[in-house]
């Protein structure tokens, strides 16, 4: 009889442990999803600002149509990206094209004096900072989730309930270099 109570007690404790681990995994997965949605909000804001900036500067930069076209193409590619990995690559490409645009804009004093351009550039810079912070929060959330999925005994529960590691929002090494603009 005592052995039966001990066995039932062990089953109950193991059951509570499984439920606790499962709930922790769900909580962390939802934290990652929330972090991704914060990135998404900032990306939408950036997508909305870019056409306005391009429209304002295109008259001043008649010789730089290729740069403006690359920015719009990168924006459109980023808007259609699916999944974290493809989204990260697309956003990195868009960030690079925006850096090129800002570098070229430095050669147009009348642009630097235009209040609309300055306001849009300031908003884009602010948005870029928010995206950077959101990426960091997302990556921190992914790291915490992935650690839970990998560690024992969580990994057993994660495998049983099909919790998979998530991708980081990473910047490729090539994107970490300064943008080189040649105006010759």
Buried (B, 14 or more C-beta within 10 A) or exposed (E): EEEEEEEEEEEEEEEEEBEEBBEBBEEBBEBBEEBBEBBEEBBEBBBEBBEBBBEBBEEBBEEBEEBBEBBEEBBEBBBEBEEBEBBBBBBBBBBBBBBBBBBBBEEBEEBEEBEEBEEBBEBBEEBBEBBEEBBEBBBBBBEEBBEBBEEEEBBEBBEEEEBEEBBBBBBEEEBEEEBEBEEE
